Amino acid sequence: MDERILIVEDEEKLAGLLRDYLAQEGYAVAMLHRGDEVEPWVRSHPTDLVLLDLMLPGKSGLEVCKALRASAELSIIMVTARVDEIDRLLGLELGADDYICKPFSPREVVARVKAVLRRAKRAGAPQEEGLQLDDSGYKAVLAGTDLGLTAVEYQLLKVLASHPGRIYTRDQLIDAMYRDERVVSDRTVDSHVKKIRRKIAAVLPGREIIHSLYGVGYKYEW
């Protein structure tokens, strides 16, 4: 196992405990204790996953998460003790792949890290029997069959499939589907998802790969 993990946590004893548990699993682990140190570190050190605390000196975890999503290809697990932030993290509006609430068990953190890294690995691996996307013709091929998507449906599916397991809010999907900033209702997203699901079902009966999370949005999971 050669995945590289960065722990960003200002409670140094907690960071050290997590480092020890993750190192025992074979991960290469580094630690930082300030938010404003993260971006320079990531630019100069290959990193597969950041375990990112919400409340940090120098720069908040929310700001760091936004910056990393805009500049780096890596997985992010947010850590929070603030219950009032859970809704934002549940919607993963910042692009986080998962979240963990304090207090937590180090074993739970290890399990979450493994799950997120597995998803990232599957997303990067070729899937000949899975979904193939061709931007040049807005063509989505599933199990060797062209789904016959419209351009809008293609954009929606592409966003979901680009990060399997990540939850996207309806607003995020609207922004991806309609670049001209037109006003579109949530029901329009639901309607497009319904059509895509119907086309997928025609190829893979009984197989659901677009999952809905009530009141939050949608995710793709193969």
C-alpha positions as a Markdown table, in Angstrom:
| # | Residue | x | y | z |
|---|---|---|---|---|
| 1 | Met | 0.0 | 0.0 | 0.0 |
| 2 | Asp | 1.5 | 3.3 | -1.1 |
| 3 | Glu | -1.3 | 5.8 | -0.7 |
| 4 | Arg | -0.2 | 9.1 | 0.9 |
| 5 | Ile | -2.3 | 10.8 | 3.5 |
| 6 | Leu | -2.1 | 14.2 | 5.0 |
| 7 | Ile | -3.7 | 14.8 | 8.4 |
| 8 | Val | -4.5 | 18.5 | 9.1 |
| 9 | Glu | -5.5 | 18.7 | 12.7 |
| 10 | Asp | -4.6 | 21.4 | 15.3 |
| 11 | Glu | -5.0 | 18.9 | 18.2 |
| 12 | Glu | -1.5 | 17.4 | 18.0 |
| 13 | Lys | -2.2 | 14.4 | 20.2 |
| 14 | Leu | -5.2 | 13.5 | 18.2 |
| 15 | Ala | -3.3 | 13.9 | 14.9 |
| 16 | Gly | -0.5 | 11.7 | 16.3 |
| 17 | Leu | -3.0 | 9.0 | 17.2 |
| 18 | Leu | -4.6 | 9.0 | 13.8 |
| 19 | Arg | -1.1 | 9.0 | 12.2 |
| 20 | Asp | -0.2 | 5.9 | 14.2 |
| 21 | Tyr | -3.4 | 4.0 | 13.3 |
| 22 | Leu | -3.1 | 4.9 | 9.6 |
| 23 | Ala | 0.7 | 4.0 | 9.5 |
| 24 | Gln | -0.1 | 0.6 | 10.9 |
| 25 | Glu | -2.3 | 0.0 | 7.9 |
| 26 | Gly | 0.6 | 0.8 | 5.6 |
| 27 | Tyr | -0.2 | 4.4 | 4.6 |
| 28 | Ala | 2.5 | 7.0 | 4.3 |
| 29 | Val | 1.3 | 9.8 | 6.6 |
| 30 | Ala | 2.2 | 13.4 | 7.1 |
| 31 | Met | 0.8 | 15.9 | 9.6 |
| 32 | Leu | 0.1 | 19.7 | 9.5 |
| 33 | His | -1.5 | 21.7 | 12.3 |
| 34 | Arg | -2.5 | 24.9 | 10.5 |
| 35 | Gly | -4.8 | 25.5 | 7.6 |
| 36 | Asp | -2.6 | 28.0 | 5.8 |
| 37 | Glu | 0.1 | 25.4 | 5.4 |
| 38 | Val | -1.9 | 22.9 | 3.5 |
| 39 | Glu | -1.9 | 24.3 | -0.1 |
| 40 | Pro | 1.9 | 24.9 | -0.2 |
| 41 | Trp | 2.4 | 21.3 | 1.1 |
| 42 | Val | 0.1 | 19.7 | -1.4 |
| 43 | Arg | 1.8 | 21.6 | -4.3 |
| 44 | Ser | 5.1 | 20.1 | -3.4 |
| 45 | His | 4.2 | 16.7 | -2.0 |
| 46 | Pro | 2.1 | 14.1 | -3.9 |
| 47 | Thr | -1.0 | 13.4 | -1.8 |
| 48 | Asp | -3.8 | 11.0 | -2.3 |
| 49 | Leu | -6.1 | 12.0 | 0.6 |
| 50 | Val | -6.4 | 14.8 | 3.1 |
| 51 | Leu | -8.0 | 14.3 | 6.5 |
| 52 | Leu | -9.1 | 17.9 | 7.1 |
| 53 | Asp | -10.4 | 19.3 | 10.3 |
| 54 | Leu | -13.0 | 22.0 | 10.0 |
| 55 | Met | -11.7 | 24.4 | 12.7 |
| 56 | Leu | -8.0 | 25.3 | 12.1 |
| 57 | Pro | -5.7 | 28.3 | 12.9 |
| 58 | Gly | -4.5 | 30.3 | 9.9 |
| 59 | Lys | -7.2 | 29.2 | 7.5 |
| 60 | Ser | -10.5 | 27.3 | 8.1 |
| 61 | Gly | -11.0 | 23.8 | 6.8 |
| 62 | Leu | -13.9 | 25.1 | 4.6 |
| 63 | Glu | -11.6 | 27.5 | 2.9 |
| 64 | Val | -8.8 | 24.9 | 2.5 |
| 65 | Cys | -11.3 | 22.4 | 1.0 |
| 66 | Lys | -12.5 | 24.9 | -1.6 |
| 67 | Ala | -9.0 | 25.8 | -2.6 |
| 68 | Leu | -7.9 | 22.1 | -2.9 |
| 69 | Arg | -10.9 | 21.2 | -5.0 |
| 70 | Ala | -10.0 | 24.1 | -7.4 |
| 71 | Ser | -6.3 | 23.1 | -7.7 |
| 72 | Ala | -5.7 | 19.5 | -6.9 |
| 73 | Glu | -6.9 | 16.0 | -7.7 |
| 74 | Leu | -7.2 | 14.2 | -4.4 |
| 75 | Ser | -9.7 | 12.9 | -1.9 |
| 76 | Ile | -10.9 | 14.9 | 1.1 |
| 77 | Ile | -12.5 | 13.8 | 4.3 |
| 78 | Met | -13.8 | 16.6 | 6.5 |
| 79 | Val | -13.7 | 16.3 | 10.3 |
| 80 | Thr | -16.0 | 18.4 | 12.4 |
| 81 | Ala | -17.3 | 18.8 | 16.0 |
| 82 | Arg | -19.7 | 21.5 | 14.8 |
| 83 | Val | -23.2 | 20.1 | 14.5 |
| 84 | Asp | -24.4 | 23.2 | 12.7 |
| 85 | Glu | -22.0 | 22.5 | 9.8 |
| 86 | Ile | -23.3 | 18.9 | 9.2 |
| 87 | Asp | -25.9 | 20.0 | 6.7 |
| 88 | Arg | -23.3 | 21.7 | 4.5 |
| 89 | Leu | -21.0 | 18.7 | 4.8 |
| 90 | Leu | -23.8 | 16.3 | 4.1 |
| 91 | Gly | -24.5 | 18.1 | 0.9 |
| 92 | Leu | -20.8 | 18.1 | 0.3 |
| 93 | Glu | -21.2 | 21.5 | -1.3 |
| 94 | Leu | -17.5 | 22.1 | -0.9 |
| 95 | Gly | -16.5 | 18.9 | -2.8 |
| 96 | Ala | -15.5 | 16.8 | 0.1 |
| 97 | Asp | -15.7 | 13.0 | -0.4 |
| 98 | Asp | -16.9 | 12.2 | 3.1 |
| 99 | Tyr | -17.2 | 13.7 | 6.6 |
| 100 | Ile | -16.6 | 12.4 | 10.1 |
| 101 | Cys | -18.0 | 13.8 | 13.4 |
| 102 | Lys | -16.0 | 14.2 | 16.6 |
| 103 | Pro | -15.7 | 12.4 | 18.8 |
| 104 | Phe | -14.8 | 9.4 | 16.7 |
| 105 | Ser | -13.0 | 6.1 | 17.0 |
| 106 | Pro | -9.6 | 6.0 | 15.2 |
| 107 | Arg | -10.7 | 2.6 | 13.7 |
| 108 | Glu | -13.8 | 4.4 | 12.2 |
| 109 | Val | -11.4 | 6.9 | 10.6 |
| 110 | Val | -9.3 | 4.1 | 9.1 |
| 111 | Ala | -12.4 | 2.4 | 7.7 |
| 112 | Arg | -13.6 | 5.7 | 6.1 |
| 113 | Val | -10.2 | 6.4 | 4.6 |
| 114 | Lys | -10.0 | 2.9 | 3.1 |
| 115 | Ala | -13.5 | 3.3 | 1.6 |
| 116 | Val | -12.8 | 6.7 | 0.0 |
| 117 | Leu | -9.5 | 5.6 | -1.4 |
| 118 | Arg | -11.1 | 2.4 | -2.8 |
| 119 | Arg | -13.8 | 4.6 | -4.6 |
| 120 | Ala | -11.1 | 6.9 | -6.0 |
| 121 | Lys | -9.1 | 3.9 | -7.3 |
| 122 | Arg | -12.2 | 2.4 | -9.0 |
| 123 | Ala | -13.0 | 5.7 | -10.5 |
| 124 | Gly | -9.5 | 5.9 | -12.1 |
| 125 | Ala | -9.5 | 2.4 | -13.3 |
| 126 | Pro | -10.7 | 1.5 | -16.8 |
| 127 | Gln | -14.0 | -0.3 | -16.8 |
| 128 | Glu | -14.6 | -2.0 | -20.1 |
| 129 | Glu | -18.0 | -3.3 | -19.0 |
| 130 | Gly | -18.8 | -0.1 | -17.2 |
| 131 | Leu | -19.5 | 3.4 | -18.3 |
| 132 | Gln | -17.5 | 5.0 | -21.1 |
| 133 | Leu | -17.9 | 8.8 | -21.8 |
| 134 | Asp | -17.0 | 10.6 | -25.0 |
| 135 | Asp | -17.1 | 14.4 | -24.8 |
| 136 | Ser | -16.7 | 14.9 | -28.5 |
| 137 | Gly | -20.1 | 13.5 | -29.3 |
| 138 | Tyr | -21.8 | 13.6 | -25.9 |
| 139 | Lys | -21.9 | 9.9 | -26.1 |
| 140 | Ala | -22.3 | 7.6 | -23.1 |
| 141 | Val | -21.7 | 3.9 | -23.6 |
| 142 | Leu | -22.8 | 1.5 | -20.9 |
| 143 | Ala | -21.8 | -2.2 | -21.1 |
| 144 | Gly | -21.1 | -1.7 | -24.8 |
| 145 | Thr | -24.5 | 0.0 | -25.5 |
| 146 | Asp | -25.0 | 3.7 | -26.4 |
| 147 | Leu | -27.4 | 5.2 | -23.9 |
| 148 | Gly | -28.6 | 7.8 | -26.4 |
| 149 | Leu | -28.4 | 10.7 | -24.0 |
| 150 | Thr | -29.2 | 14.3 | -24.8 |
| 151 | Ala | -26.4 | 16.9 | -24.3 |
| 152 | Val | -27.9 | 18.0 | -21.0 |
| 153 | Glu | -28.3 | 14.4 | -19.7 |
| 154 | Tyr | -24.7 | 13.6 | -20.7 |
| 155 | Gln | -23.4 | 16.6 | -18.7 |
| 156 | Leu | -25.4 | 15.5 | -15.7 |
| 157 | Leu | -24.2 | 11.9 | -15.9 |
| 158 | Lys | -20.6 | 13.0 | -16.5 |
| 159 | Val | -20.5 | 15.1 | -13.3 |
| 160 | Leu | -21.9 | 12.3 | -11.2 |
| 161 | Ala | -19.7 | 9.7 | -12.7 |
| 162 | Ser | -16.5 | 11.8 | -12.4 |
| 163 | His | -16.5 | 11.2 | -8.7 |
| 164 | Pro | -18.3 | 8.0 | -7.8 |
| 165 | Gly | -19.7 | 8.1 | -4.3 |
| 166 | Arg | -19.6 | 11.8 | -4.0 |
| 167 | Ile | -23.0 | 13.5 | -3.3 |
| 168 | Tyr | -23.9 | 16.4 | -5.5 |
| 169 | Thr | -26.6 | 18.8 | -4.6 |
| 170 | Arg | -29.2 | 19.8 | -7.2 |
| 171 | Asp | -27.8 | 23.3 | -7.4 |
| 172 | Gln | -24.3 | 21.8 | -8.3 |
| 173 | Leu | -25.9 | 19.7 | -11.0 |
| 174 | Ile | -27.8 | 22.6 | -12.4 |
| 175 | Asp | -24.6 | 24.6 | -12.6 |
| 176 | Ala | -22.9 | 21.8 | -14.5 |
| 177 | Met | -25.9 | 21.2 | -16.9 |
| 178 | Tyr | -26.6 | 24.8 | -17.8 |
| 179 | Arg | -23.6 | 27.0 | -18.3 |
| 180 | Asp | -25.7 | 30.0 | -19.3 |
| 181 | Glu | -26.9 | 30.6 | -15.8 |
| 182 | Arg | -30.6 | 30.2 | -16.8 |
| 183 | Val | -33.1 | 29.8 | -14.0 |
| 184 | Val | -33.9 | 26.1 | -13.6 |
| 185 | Ser | -36.0 | 24.4 | -10.9 |
| 186 | Asp | -34.9 | 21.4 | -8.8 |
| 187 | Arg | -37.7 | 19.4 | -10.5 |
| 188 | Thr | -35.9 | 19.7 | -13.8 |
| 189 | Val | -32.9 | 17.9 | -12.4 |
| 190 | Asp | -35.1 | 15.2 | -11.0 |
| 191 | Ser | -36.8 | 14.8 | -14.4 |
| 192 | His | -33.4 | 14.4 | -16.2 |
| 193 | Val | -32.2 | 11.9 | -13.6 |
| 194 | Lys | -35.4 | 9.9 | -14.1 |
| 195 | Lys | -34.8 | 9.8 | -17.9 |
| 196 | Ile | -31.2 | 8.7 | -17.5 |
| 197 | Arg | -32.2 | 6.0 | -15.0 |
| 198 | Arg | -34.8 | 4.7 | -17.5 |
| 199 | Lys | -32.1 | 4.5 | -20.3 |
| 200 | Ile | -29.7 | 2.8 | -17.9 |
| 201 | Ala | -32.4 | 0.3 | -16.9 |
| 202 | Ala | -33.0 | -0.6 | -20.6 |
| 203 | Val | -29.3 | -1.7 | -20.7 |
| 204 | Leu | -28.9 | -3.1 | -17.2 |
| 205 | Pro | -32.3 | -4.2 | -15.8 |
| 206 | Gly | -32.5 | -4.0 | -12.1 |
| 207 | Arg | -29.2 | -2.2 | -11.7 |
| 208 | Glu | -29.3 | 1.2 | -10.0 |
| 209 | Ile | -26.1 | 3.3 | -10.4 |
| 210 | Ile | -27.6 | 6.8 | -9.7 |
| 211 | His | -28.7 | 7.0 | -6.1 |
| 212 | Ser | -30.8 | 9.7 | -4.6 |
| 213 | Leu | -30.4 | 11.1 | -1.1 |
| 214 | Tyr | -33.6 | 12.6 | 0.1 |
| 215 | Gly | -33.4 | 16.3 | 0.6 |
| 216 | Val | -29.7 | 16.5 | -0.5 |
| 217 | Gly | -29.1 | 15.3 | -4.1 |
| 218 | Tyr | -27.6 | 12.5 | -6.1 |
| 219 | Lys | -24.6 | 10.3 | -6.3 |
| 220 | Tyr | -23.2 | 7.8 | -8.8 |
| 221 | Glu | -21.9 | 4.4 | -7.6 |
| 222 | Trp | -21.1 | 1.5 | -9.9 |
